[in-house]
Amino acid sequence: MNRAFAILSLGLLTLAAIHTPGTSFAQDEDIDPNWTVPRTPWGHPDLTGTFSSDDMRGVPLQRPEELGDRLYLTDEEFAERQERNDAEVARLDEGGTPFLSERGIRSYRQTSLIVDPPNGRFPALTPEGEAVAASRPARGEAPPPATWLDLRLYDRCITRGVVGSVLPVIYGNGLRIFQTPDAVVINHEMVHEARIIHLDGRPHVDDAIRSFMGDPVGRWDGDTLVVETTNFRGETGIGLNGGGLPTTPEITLTERFTRVAEHRIDYEVTVNDPGLYTAPFTIALPITNQPGYRVLPYECHEGNHALANILSAARAEEAAAAEEGGAEGD
């Protein structure tokens, strides 16, 4: 876990952007123009290290509608974000807990993590997606879970999905990247999933083989690692901790990892799920080094006490309601 120390002030960039794959959407004031990408002994761009998305905590996934197509904050808006971040860092330094003390040390001007479409919001849903959305209970109105299958995959310590494992949340945003000549391995801190991305030109596995994290196949495009992932089960959402509407097995993710500084990799993922959304969309954010950050054990498993307690509490709630109903009928 990491305790943040300060917020770096960054200057103003242009307030609009046109999406091109591989575009750096984060600000470049923390980039040395003379820095060159290091190489592994076998010549690939070196992505190895421990990174996190903590610097982007507080940046919403979807852009507030009143900001329209504006990708970056103005000077005044950015100053307000910095002031809030400074206050939060000071509060955590005074009395943070192991689970509530993470904070990034840099502040960026992005108005949303979604950068394409230009309005920074999810595309419209397909008719099938609309039906799924309509069938879901409103927040706070879901009935007590009948079985463990009524709980989210993340609640069950199974997975947060590919995108949900990168998006910044309250803690556990770390990841470690390892490389060999034929593969890149990404180990996520929370749930401790490891993605093995093969670079040897192999095709995707048979279509009948499906998994929560899919089948990633990578290649180098200049200094950028491009990863195409297919063969999903289609049950995780494109949201924090894998929340949101469950994606379909039709989904394909195209990720791009570009090392732009010793402390920073620019990450981009384009989501194409024609079964759920009417158009693809792109999320982009920097993942960065944090002073003293270590990826620590995350002892979460589907047989933990939380799962049993949630279900037993639901049964107790139902029994109490039944008893109260019976008493009223006497």
C-alpha positions in Angstrom: 0.0 0.0 0.0 1.1 3.6 -0.5 0.8 6.8 1.5 0.7 9.8 -0.8 3.0 12.7 -0.1 2.2 15.6 -2.3 0.4 16.8 -5.4 2.4 18.0 -8.3 1.1 21.1 -10.1 0.8 20.7 -13.9 0.2 23.4 -16.5 -2.6 23.8 -19.0 -2.9 21.9 -22.3 -5.3 22.2 -25.1 -8.8 21.6 -24.0 -9.9 19.4 -26.9 -8.6 16.2 -28.5 -9.3 14.1 -31.5 -8.9 10.4 -30.8 -6.1 8.5 -32.5 -5.1 5.1 -31.3 -2.0 5.5 -29.1 -2.6 9.2 -28.4 -1.4 10.3 -25.0 -4.4 11.8 -23.3 -2.6 12.6 -20.1 -0.6 15.8 -19.7 3.1 15.7 -20.7 4.5 18.3 -18.3 5.9 15.5 -16.1 7.7 14.1 -19.2 11.3 14.7 -20.1 11.4 15.3 -23.8 15.0 13.9 -23.9 14.1 10.7 -22.2 14.4 7.5 -24.2 12.6 4.2 -23.8 14.8 1.7 -22.1 15.2 -1.7 -23.7 15.3 -5.2 -22.4 18.4 -7.3 -23.1 16.6 -8.8 -26.0 15.6 -5.4 -27.4 11.9 -4.9 -26.5 10.7 -1.7 -24.9 11.1 -2.2 -21.1 7.7 -2.0 -19.3 8.8 -3.8 -16.2 8.1 -2.3 -12.8 5.4 -1.6 -10.2 2.7 0.8 -11.2 -0.7 2.0 -10.1 -3.6 4.1 -11.3 -3.7 6.0 -8.0 -2.8 9.3 -9.7 -6.2 9.2 -11.5 -8.3 8.6 -8.3 -11.0 11.2 -8.3 -11.3 11.4 -12.1 -14.7 10.1 -13.1 -15.1 7.2 -15.5 -17.8 9.2 -17.4 -17.5 12.9 -18.0 -20.1 15.1 -16.4 -22.6 16.1 -19.1 -22.2 19.8 -18.5 -18.5 19.6 -19.7 -19.6 18.4 -23.1 -16.7 17.5 -25.3 -14.1 19.1 -23.1 -11.3 16.6 -22.3 -9.3 18.8 -19.9 -10.1 21.0 -16.9 -9.5 24.7 -17.1 -6.9 26.4 -14.9 -9.6 27.3 -12.3 -11.2 23.9 -12.3 -7.8 22.2 -12.1 -6.8 24.4 -9.1 -10.0 23.3 -7.4 -9.1 19.6 -8.0 -5.6 20.2 -6.6 -7.1 21.9 -3.5 -9.4 18.9 -2.9 -6.5 16.5 -3.4 -4.2 18.4 -1.1 -6.9 18.4 1.6 -7.5 14.6 1.1 -3.7 13.9 1.3 -3.4 15.9 4.5 -6.4 14.2 6.0 -5.0 10.7 5.2 -1.5 11.6 6.4 -3.0 12.6 9.8 -5.1 9.5 10.3 -5.3 7.2 7.3 -5.9 3.5 7.7 -4.1 0.7 5.7 -7.2 0.6 3.4 -7.9 4.3 3.2 -4.4 5.9 2.9 -3.6 5.5 -0.8 -3.4 8.6 -2.9 -1.5 9.5 -6.0 1.3 12.1 -6.0 0.4 13.7 -9.3 -2.7 15.4 -10.6 -3.9 15.4 -14.2 -6.4 17.5 -16.0 -8.6 14.8 -17.7 -12.3 15.4 -17.1 -13.1 11.7 -17.6 -11.3 8.4 -18.1 -13.5 7.7 -21.1 -11.8 9.7 -23.9 -13.8 8.5 -26.9 -16.6 9.2 -27.9 -15.7 12.9 -27.6 -18.4 13.4 -24.9 -16.5 11.1 -22.6 -19.5 8.9 -21.9 -20.6 5.3 -22.6 -22.2 4.9 -26.1 -25.9 4.1 -26.3 -26.9 0.5 -25.5 -28.2 -2.0 -28.0 -31.8 -3.2 -27.7 -30.4 -6.3 -25.9 -28.4 -4.0 -23.6 -31.4 -1.9 -22.8 -33.3 -5.1 -21.9 -30.5 -6.1 -19.5 -30.4 -2.6 -18.0 -34.2 -2.6 -17.5 -34.1 -5.9 -15.7 -31.6 -4.8 -13.1 -33.0 -3.4 -9.8 -32.2 0.2 -8.9 -29.4 0.9 -6.5 -30.4 -0.1 -3.0 -33.5 -2.0 -4.2 -32.0 -5.4 -4.9 -33.6 -8.2 -2.9 -31.4 -10.2 -0.4 -29.2 -12.7 -2.2 -30.8 -16.1 -2.4 -27.5 -17.9 -3.2 -23.8 -16.9 -3.7 -24.6 -16.7 -7.5 -26.6 -13.5 -6.7 -23.5 -11.7 -5.5 -21.0 -10.0 -7.8 -17.9 -11.8 -9.0 -15.8 -9.3 -7.1 -17.8 -9.8 -3.9 -17.0 -13.5 -4.4 -13.3 -12.8 -4.8 -13.3 -14.3 -8.2 -12.4 -11.5 -10.6 -12.7 -7.8 -11.4 -12.2 -8.3 -15.1 -9.5 -6.8 -17.3 -10.7 -3.2 -17.3 -12.0 -3.3 -13.7 -8.5 -4.4 -12.5 -6.9 -1.2 -13.9 -9.5 1.5 -13.1 -8.6 3.4 -9.9 -10.6 2.6 -6.8 -10.3 3.1 -3.0 -7.2 0.9 -2.6 -5.3 -2.0 -4.2 -4.6 -0.3 -7.6 -1.1 -1.7 -7.9 0.2 -3.9 -10.7 3.5 -5.4 -11.5 4.8 -6.0 -15.1 7.3 -8.7 -15.9 8.8 -9.5 -19.4 10.4 -12.3 -21.2 11.3 -12.4 -24.9 8.0 -14.3 -25.7 5.6 -12.9 -23.1 4.5 -10.0 -20.9 3.0 -10.8 -17.5 0.8 -8.4 -15.6 0.1 -9.2 -12.0 -2.7 -7.2 -10.4 -2.7 -6.5 -6.7 -6.4 -7.0 -6.0 -7.5 -10.6 -6.4 -3.9 -11.2 -7.6 -4.8 -12.2 -11.1 -1.9 -12.7 -13.5 -2.4 -12.1 -17.2 0.1 -13.9 -19.5 0.3 -12.1 -22.8 2.0 -14.2 -25.4 4.1 -12.4 -28.1 5.1 -15.4 -30.2 2.4 -14.9 -32.9 0.1 -17.7 -31.8 -3.6 -17.3 -32.6 -6.3 -17.0 -30.1 -7.4 -20.2 -28.4 -10.5 -22.2 -29.7 -13.7 -20.2 -29.5 -15.2 -22.8 -27.2 -12.6 -21.9 -24.5 -13.8 -19.0 -22.4 -12.6 -17.3 -19.2 -13.3 -14.2 -17.1 -10.0 -12.5 -18.2 -10.2 -13.7 -21.8 -7.3 -14.8 -24.0 -4.8 -12.0 -24.6 -2.4 -12.0 -27.6 0.2 -9.3 -27.9 2.5 -7.6 -30.4 4.8 -4.6 -30.6 3.8 -1.6 -32.6 7.0 0.5 -32.4 7.4 1.2 -28.7 3.8 0.3 -27.8 2.6 -3.1 -26.6 -0.7 -3.8 -28.3 -2.9 -6.5 -26.7 -6.0 -8.0 -28.2 -8.1 -10.0 -25.8 -11.0 -12.2 -26.9 -12.7 -15.4 -25.6 -14.4 -13.9 -22.7 -17.2 -15.4 -20.7 -18.8 -12.0 -20.8 -19.9 -11.6 -17.2 -17.8 -8.7 -15.9 -18.7 -5.1 -16.4 -16.7 -2.1 -17.7 -16.7 -0.2 -14.4 -14.9 0.1 -11.1 -14.1 -3.3 -9.7 -15.8 -4.8 -12.7 -19.1 -3.3 -11.9 -21.8 -2.1 -14.3 -23.7 -3.9 -16.9 -22.3 -7.4 -17.6 -20.5 -7.5 -21.0 -21.3 -10.2 -23.6 -19.1 -13.0 -25.0 -18.8 -10.9 -28.2 -16.6 -8.4 -26.5 -13.1 -7.7 -27.7 -10.6 -5.5 -25.8 -7.7 -3.8 -27.6 -5.1 -2.4 -25.1 -2.1 -0.2 -25.7 0.8 0.1 -23.2 3.4 2.9 -24.0 6.3 3.7 -21.6 6.7 7.5 -21.8 8.8 8.1 -18.7 10.6 6.2 -16.0 7.6 6.7 -13.8 4.8 6.4 -16.3 3.1 4.1 -18.8 0.2 5.5 -20.9 -2.6 2.9 -20.9 -5.4 2.8 -23.3 -8.2 0.3 -23.9 -10.8 0.2 -26.6 -13.9 -1.7 -25.7 -15.9 -3.3 -28.6 -19.0 -5.2 -27.4 -21.6 -5.1 -30.2 -23.9 -7.2 -28.0 -24.1 -4.5 -25.4 -23.1 -1.1 -26.9 -23.9 0.4 -30.2 -20.3 1.6 -30.8 -16.8 1.0 -29.4 -15.4 3.4 -26.8 -12.0 4.1 -25.4 -10.7 4.6 -21.8 -7.2 6.1 -21.3 -5.2 7.0 -18.2 -1.5 7.0 -17.1 -0.4 4.3 -14.7 2.5 5.5 -12.7 5.1 4.7 -10.1 4.3 5.8 -6.5 7.0 6.3 -3.9 7.3 3.3 -1.6 4.5 1.4 -3.3 4.6 -2.4 -3.0 2.1 -4.9 -4.3 1.0 -6.7 -1.1 -0.9 -10.0 -0.6 -4.6 -9.7 -1.1 -6.1 -12.6 0.8 -9.5 -12.9 -0.8 -11.2 -16.1 -1.7 -14.7 -17.3 -2.4 -14.9 -19.2 0.9 -14.2 -16.2 3.0 -16.4 -15.2 6.0 -17.9 -12.2 4.2 -19.7 -14.4 1.7 -21.2 -16.7 4.4 -22.1 -13.8 6.6 -23.9 -12.0 3.7 -26.0 -15.0 3.0 -26.8 -15.9 6.6 -27.8 -12.2 7.2 -30.1 -12.4 4.2 -31.7 -15.6 5.7 -32.0 -13.9 9.1 -33.6 -10.9 7.5 -36.2 -13.0 5.7 -36.9 -15.0 8.8 -37.5 -11.8 10.8 -39.8 -10.5 8.1 -41.8 -13.7 8.0 -42.1 -13.8 11.8 -43.3 -10.2 11.8 -45.8 -10.9 9.0 -47.1 -13.9 10.9 -47.5 -11.8 14.1 -49.5 -9.2 12.2 -51.8 -11.9 10.8 -52.6 -13.3 14.3 
